[in-house]
Amino acid sequence: MNKRTITFILAGGLALSGCQSAMFSQGTTGNEFACIAGTVGGAVVGGLVGATIGSGTGQLWAVGSGATLGAAGGNALTCI
């Protein structure tokens, strides 16, 4: 993937995750869905960002770290 595609995916994921948390903030069922979607979305976005860094074993560590940090960030933003 080229950098333009990755940037587009990241921006779209970030925009959608913001809408997701605001839309389901009052209902318990919707809030659970928003929490799961935010965590998974954050992991995907973090993994994509990590995939653009380094090469070889360093890239593997960057993908793992990005996915972990992205999942934690998505969870923090969407789980209330």
C-alpha positions as CSV (number, residue, x, y, z in Angstrom):
1,M,0.0,0.0,0.0
2,N,1.2,3.5,-0.7
3,K,1.2,6.3,1.9
4,R,-1.8,8.0,0.3
5,T,-4.0,5.0,0.8
6,I,-2.8,4.4,4.3
7,T,-3.5,8.1,5.2
8,F,-7.0,7.9,3.7
9,I,-7.7,4.7,5.7
10,L,-6.5,6.3,8.9
11,A,-8.5,9.5,8.4
12,G,-11.6,7.6,7.6
13,G,-11.2,5.3,10.6
14,L,-10.7,8.2,12.9
15,A,-13.7,10.1,11.5
16,L,-15.9,7.0,11.9
17,S,-14.8,6.2,15.4
18,G,-15.7,9.7,16.5
19,C,-19.2,9.4,15.1
20,Q,-19.6,5.9,16.6
21,S,-19.0,6.9,20.2
22,A,-21.3,10.0,20.1
23,M,-24.2,8.1,18.4
24,F,-24.5,5.3,21.1
25,S,-23.5,7.2,24.3
26,Q,-26.9,6.8,26.0
27,G,-28.0,3.2,25.4
28,T,-26.3,0.2,27.1
29,T,-26.6,-2.1,24.1
30,G,-25.3,0.5,21.7
31,N,-22.6,1.5,24.1
32,E,-21.3,-2.0,24.2
33,F,-21.2,-2.1,20.4
34,A,-19.4,1.3,20.3
35,C,-16.9,0.0,22.8
36,I,-16.1,-3.1,20.7
37,A,-16.0,-1.2,17.4
38,G,-13.7,1.4,18.9
39,T,-11.3,-1.1,20.3
40,V,-11.2,-3.2,17.0
41,G,-11.0,-0.1,14.9
42,G,-8.2,1.3,16.9
43,A,-6.3,-2.0,16.6
44,V,-6.7,-2.0,12.9
45,V,-5.6,1.6,12.5
46,G,-2.6,1.1,14.8
47,G,-1.5,-2.0,12.9
48,L,-1.7,-0.1,9.6
49,V,0.4,2.7,11.0
50,G,2.9,0.3,12.4
51,A,3.1,-1.4,9.0
52,T,4.5,1.7,7.5
53,I,7.5,1.8,9.9
54,G,10.7,-0.1,9.6
55,S,11.5,-3.4,7.9
56,G,12.0,-7.0,8.9
57,T,11.7,-7.8,12.6
58,G,11.5,-4.1,13.5
59,Q,8.4,-3.8,11.3
60,L,6.8,-6.8,13.0
61,W,7.4,-5.1,16.4
62,A,6.0,-1.8,15.1
63,V,2.8,-3.5,13.8
64,G,2.3,-5.3,17.2
65,S,2.9,-2.2,19.2
66,G,0.7,-0.1,16.9
67,A,-2.2,-2.6,17.2
68,T,-1.8,-2.7,21.0
69,L,-1.7,1.0,21.5
70,G,-4.4,1.6,18.9
71,A,-6.7,-0.9,20.7
72,A,-6.0,0.8,24.0
73,G,-6.7,4.2,22.5
74,G,-9.9,3.2,20.8
75,N,-11.1,1.5,24.0
76,A,-10.4,4.7,26.0
77,L,-12.2,6.9,23.5
78,T,-15.3,4.8,23.0
79,C,-15.9,2.9,26.3
80,I,-17.5,5.0,29.0
